[in-house]
Amino acid sequence: MNEGILRQGRILMVDDEVRSLCLLENVLDRLRFKHLRKLTDPTRILEELEAFQPDLVITDIEMPELDGIQLTEQIRNYLPSEACLPILVLTGSFDPQIKRRALLAGATDILFKPFDSWELQMRVRSLLQTRMQYLEIQSQNRVLEQKVAERTAELRNALVELQASQRQVVQQERFRAFGEMAGGVCHDFNNALMAIIGYTELLLQNESLMDDRKLLLDYLKTMNTAGRDASHVVARLRDFYRPREESDVFAAVDVNDLLEEVVPLTKPKWHGQALETGRTIRLELELQRVPLVLGNGAELRETLTNLVFNAVDAMPGGGTITLRTVPLENAVRIEVADTGTGMSEEVRQRCLEPFFSTKGEQGTGLGLAMAYGIIRRHEGTLEIETAPGKGTTFRLTLPCHHSNGGEKEEVRLTLDRSLRVLVVDDEPNTLEVVSGYLRGDGHRVLTAADGGEALQRFMREDFDLVITDHGMPGMNGLQLADAVHRVNPAKAVILLTGFAFGPEQQPASINCVLKKPLVREELRDALRSVLGRQR
């Protein structure tokens, strides 16, 4: 190390004898050490450390008030453990015990008196060199830490930018997927609405059709079925590939009945719409006697409806769609065959993927994916036989339903009295429909258009039951139920909602939650469950 740098080191000398301090100062001055300070009162050592910031402390060991060993201990206790401040102890005693105590106290080196200037110079030079190297390493560490901090800040900023970019990409993908999902729901929902709108249009345009009671009842039955199926479309946004759950309601289903129901449901498309585009499409039924299957009729009907609509789209020049049932051992096979354009092998392998479509903007790629999810949930299989120019046949295989004769008899609940019901909804149409359901079953009904009006009526009059919508301005359904519960905890409340509402969200003030759109039988079941008696 450069000698000039070493001679810039600050040296603090401690001794209670002024003569010894002056002698030591003269020796160091002749050795050209310029920054020297003397301290005759060792009890002020900590003040001098702060004021002078020495690079080396030279202390005599024999001092009356605070000896060199105690002074060394005080310095080491005061400084941080990682600090490197060399301490040179001067002593005239050759007692090895003193040397051992000094080193244990934290002395860096010991110089025995009398000493010559050369030995002192070497000791001081060596200790200052260690000190200067330590300070240089500290300086380099600070520079390195600064660079690391700067680099860390740059990386942090880059990470923030990357995360922001990723969030933007994810958000865009979510919007895209949501748009495609919404398009698919609209597609399937509109398919169900076609039957409702189509048959109502026919009745409105030709009032004489209403004189044919059988035809009118057929139209109404088809529209009612289409409306129920539309509600299942909305409720099953998460149902692409989810497994069957305990909450799924499956019952014995006659697939021949399903196919016969699909014919009028899809007729507006394969007959009316096709004729408008100059196409002639025939739909034929080939139904054999088959056993029942266990399933959800609305889901299976929607699957078959989608397959028929796909078949119509695959026949730009017209053709024939065949709906067929085939009995198998412990299973039933349903076939939907068309004489359309068919699919290439690549399209066949991908057509069940969500969002994959060959129809461009006219298709969403959701119909077949949903159909596949439904069949899997029914523990069935879906196979596709197709070739370009040779049409397509979808084969759905479902296991048979085997009834268990040893099952326990179901406990049935029944209502044996007319109820006085308060119905609350801010939507007049819903209010009228629910009130109509109840009055048709012989119940007495009073209505309210909002929660505040309902609470006033409830406090003035006696009701067996309150049926309230959830989403209302001002006081919503849950708030109304809480208020009713506070007034009379014994009164039952049924909540109507069009939103997802899990059991974990149902408070104690609600006895039952019904999802919109509400059908009459669901309301009857809820009344029996809440207020019925065991039969």
Long-range contacts (C-beta under 8 A, 24 or more apart in sequence): 1-129, 1-132, 1-133, 5-132, 6-125, 6-128, 6-129, 6-132, 7-31, 7-32, 7-33, 7-34, 8-34, 8-35, 9-33, 9-35, 9-55, 9-56, 9-128, 9-131, 9-132, 10-35, 10-36, 10-37, 10-52, 10-53, 10-54, 10-55, 10-56, 11-35, 11-36, 11-37, 11-54, 11-55, 11-56, 11-57, 11-58, 11-124, 12-37, 12-39, 12-48, 12-49, 12-52, 12-54, 12-56, 12-57, 12-58, 13-37, 13-38, 13-39, 13-58, 13-59, 14-39, 14-42, 14-45, 14-57, 14-58, 14-59, 14-60, 14-63, 14-68, 14-71, 15-39, 15-40, 15-59, 15-60, 15-63, 15-90, 16-40, 16-41, 16-42, 16-60, 16-63, 16-64, 16-65, 17-60, 20-60, 24-58, 24-90, 27-117, 27-120, 28-120, 28-124, 30-117, 31-117, 31-120, 31-121, 31-124, 33-124, 41-65, 42-66, 42-67, 42-71, 45-71, 45-74, 45-75, 46-74, 46-75, 46-78, 49-75, 49-78, 49-79, 54-85, 55-85, 55-86, 55-128, 55-131, 55-132, 55-135, 56-85, 56-86, 56-87, 56-88, 56-124, 56-127, 56-128, 56-131, 57-85, 57-86, 57-87, 57-88, 58-87, 58-88, 58-90, 58-124, 59-87, 59-88, 59-89, 59-90, 60-89, 60-90, 60-91, 61-89, 61-90, 61-91, 61-93, 61-98, 61-102, 62-91, 62-92, 62-93, 68-102, 68-107, 69-98, 69-101, 69-102, 69-105, 69-107, 70-105, 72-102, 72-105, 72-106, 72-107, 73-105, 73-106, 75-106, 76-105, 76-106, 84-130, 84-131, 84-134, 85-131, 86-127, 86-128, 86-130, 86-131, 88-123, 88-124, 88-127, 90-115, 177-355, 180-355, 180-364, 180-365, 180-366, 181-237, 181-366, 183-364, 183-366, 184-355, 184-364, 184-365, 184-366, 184-367, 184-370, 185-233, 185-234, 185-237, 185-366, 187-363, 187-364, 187-366, 187-367, 188-233, 188-302, 188-306, 188-366, 188-367, 188-370, 189-230, 189-233, 189-234, 191-269, 191-305, 191-306, 191-309, 192-226, 192-227, 192-229, 192-230, 192-233, 192-265, 192-302, 192-305, 193-226, 193-230, 194-226, 194-268, 194-269, 195-222, 195-223, 195-225, 195-226, 195-264, 195-265, 195-266, 195-267, 195-268, 196-223, 196-226, 196-227, 196-230, 198-268, 198-272, 199-223, 218-264, 222-261, 222-264, 222-265, 225-261, 225-265, 225-301, 226-265, 227-517, 228-298, 228-519, 229-265, 229-298, 229-301, 229-302, 229-305, 231-515, 231-516, 231-517, 232-298, 232-299, 232-302, 233-302, 235-515, 236-299, 236-370, 239-370, 239-373, 239-374, 239-377, 240-354, 240-369, 240-370, 240-373, 241-372, 241-373, 241-376, 242-373, 242-377, 243-376, 243-377, 244-377, 244-378, 244-379, 248-296, 248-377, 249-296, 250-294, 250-295, 250-296, 250-378, 251-294, 251-295, 251-296, 251-297, 252-292, 252-293, 252-294, 252-401, 252-403, 253-292, 253-293, 253-294, 253-295, 253-296, 253-297, 253-300, 253-401, 254-292, 255-290, 255-293, 255-300, 255-325, 255-332, 255-334, 255-398, 256-287, 256-290, 256-325, 258-297, 258-300, 258-301, 258-304, 259-285, 259-287, 259-304, 259-323, 259-325, 259-334, 260-285, 260-287, 261-301, 262-301, 262-304, 262-305, 262-308, 262-323, 263-323, 265-301, 265-305, 266-305, 266-308, 266-309, 266-312, 269-308, 269-309, 269-312, 270-308, 270-311, 270-312, 270-321, 273-312, 274-312, 274-318, 279-315, 279-316, 279-317, 279-318, 280-318, 281-312, 281-315, 281-318, 281-319, 281-320, 281-321, 282-319, 282-320, 282-321, 283-308, 283-320, 283-321, 283-322, 283-323, 284-320, 284-321, 284-322, 284-323, 285-322, 285-323, 285-324, 286-322, 286-323, 286-324, 286-325, 287-323, 287-324, 287-325, 288-325, 288-326, 288-327, 289-327, 290-325, 290-326, 290-327, 290-332, 291-327, 291-332, 291-400, 291-401, 292-400, 292-401, 293-332, 293-378, 293-398, 293-399, 293-400, 293-401, 294-378, 294-399, 294-401, 295-378, 295-398, 296-374, 296-378, 299-374, 299-377, 299-378, 300-374, 300-378, 300-398, 302-370, 302-374, 303-370, 303-371, 303-374, 303-375, 303-396, 304-334, 304-336, 306-367, 306-368, 306-370, 306-371, 307-336, 307-371, 307-394, 308-336, 309-367, 310-367, 310-368, 311-336, 311-337, 311-338, 311-340, 311-392, 313-359, 313-362, 313-363, 314-338, 314-340, 314-341, 314-342, 314-391, 314-392, 315-339, 315-340, 315-341, 316-340, 316-341, 319-391, 328-397, 330-399, 330-400, 331-397, 331-398, 331-399, 331-400, 332-397, 332-398, 332-400, 333-395, 333-396, 333-397, 334-395, 334-396, 334-397, 334-398, 335-393, 335-394, 335-395, 335-396, 336-393, 336-394, 336-396, 337-391, 337-392, 337-393, 337-394, 338-391, 338-392, 338-393, 339-391, 340-391, 340-392, 341-388, 341-389, 341-391, 342-386, 342-387, 342-388, 342-389, 342-390, 342-391, 342-392, 343-384, 343-386, 343-387, 343-388, 343-392, 344-388, 348-384, 348-386, 351-384, 352-382, 411-534, 412-534, 412-535, 413-528, 413-529, 413-532, 413-533, 413-534, 413-535, 414-528, 414-532, 414-533, 414-535, 415-527, 415-528, 415-531, 415-532, 415-533, 416-533, 418-442, 418-443, 418-444, 419-443, 419-444, 419-464, 419-465, 419-527, 419-531, 420-444, 420-446, 420-462, 420-463, 420-464, 420-465, 421-445, 421-446, 421-463, 421-464, 421-465, 421-466, 421-467, 422-446, 422-447, 422-448, 422-454, 422-457, 422-458, 422-461, 422-463, 422-465, 422-466, 422-467, 423-447, 423-448, 423-467, 423-468, 424-448, 424-449, 424-450, 424-451, 424-453, 424-454, 424-466, 424-467, 424-468, 424-469, 424-472, 424-477, 424-480, 425-449, 425-468, 425-469, 425-472, 425-496, 426-450, 426-469, 426-472, 426-473, 427-469, 430-469, 430-496, 430-516, 433-518, 434-467, 434-496, 434-518, 434-523, 437-518, 437-520, 437-523, 438-523, 440-520, 441-524, 450-474, 450-475, 451-475, 451-476, 451-477, 451-479, 451-480, 451-483, 454-480, 455-480, 455-483, 455-484, 455-487, 458-484, 458-487, 458-491, 459-487, 463-491, 464-491, 464-492, 464-531, 465-491, 465-492, 465-493, 465-494, 465-527, 465-530, 465-531, 466-491, 466-492, 466-493, 466-494, 467-493, 467-494, 467-496, 468-493, 468-494, 468-495, 468-496, 469-495, 469-496, 469-497, 470-495, 470-496, 470-497, 470-499, 470-501, 471-497, 471-498, 471-499, 478-507, 478-509, 478-510, 481-507, 481-509, 481-510, 482-507, 482-509, 484-509, 485-509, 492-530, 492-531, 494-526, 494-530
